[in-house]
């Protein structure tokens, strides 16, 4: 029986991302933001070495553009060289952003790097103790778009090899907000005899299935305010008895959306306290701040630049760990003209939280987390209101 296999699954590095819409930030901060994808790559290499993985899977869109900058190419090659020094293989594919025909000046990678050469699904074999241990399957985009379903091309080669891992840069049938490339249905992947499906293309981290694991790791560094939260990769440990997945954080900068609801009696000091409490002092965050107020007083704060003064004070107190890059104001007028939103909040206030949690008790996954039953109803409703408000405004902005 083969020994345990350990690997890192990452995708969508988007090296050299231009970070559109952020160029008006402080010059030093913007430079740090532009370097963040490279910082995430360095962390990925360090994690691979630290955990002594057998190999790394990079599933498409390593670069943000098909015409890759020399800097991005050299940074990636240096990363591969580091992994080579520790006998760590890399199996990589190109996606819709860095498709093969768009790169006129490709760089040569070290011998530990195995690139899926074209759009035909093929495989590489990883050897452990001089014996075939894993077959790794995949393909690269030759042009910007692969629109056909590729799942029929994924078939096991040599069933005597202990493990079979499929890589796929494409879209699940439920994926919204992303181009529909190399589309597939979840049932199709489950029907194939693979031990793990390593996906790419969707920037939101998601485990579509646990048996077998069908996984989007998300991108390794958020690039705009719709890519919020922590970003990284998965460390996967695989044996014939068990497969475990551990998320590894790689992002040096996190995008975050914060909603602050002001009461009629709240002052500028109250605003400062509410914003500060919502910030994470351990990470550099780019914050999209939405201020909801039942009165128009906050508009006066903006006109007299007192609001800007509060934001600058918060940034100074955070010692440059936090930077506000956009503020949106919603005053009483907004609420008065949104009947649907008013009804939504009214329904929330009348809802029975305990009944909803009782429904969760019959869910096999929810039963694993008994702490969800230890709750404060007021706090839970307030948090639900914030999440609903955030989603409501974000969808409104996208129209």
Secondary structure, DSSP 8 states (H G I E B T S, - for coil): ----EEEEEE----BT---TT-TTS-HHHHHHHHTHHHHHHHHHHHHHHHTT-SEEEEES-SBSSSS--HHHHHHHHHHHHHHHHTT-EEEEE--SSS-GGG-SS-----TTEEE--SSS-EEEEEEETTEEEEEEEE---SSS---S--GGG---S-TTSSEEEEEEE--BTT--SS---S-B-HHHHHHS--SEEEEES--S-EEEEETTEEEE---SS--STTSBS--EEEEEEE-SS-EEEEEEE--SEEEEEEEEEE-TT--HHHHHHHHHHHS-TTSEEEEEEEEEESSSHHHHHHHTTHHHHHHHHHHHHTTTSEEEEEEEEE-HHHHHT-HHHHHHHHHHHHS-HHHHHHHHTT-TTGGG-GGGGS--HHHHHHHHHHHHHHHHHHHHHH-
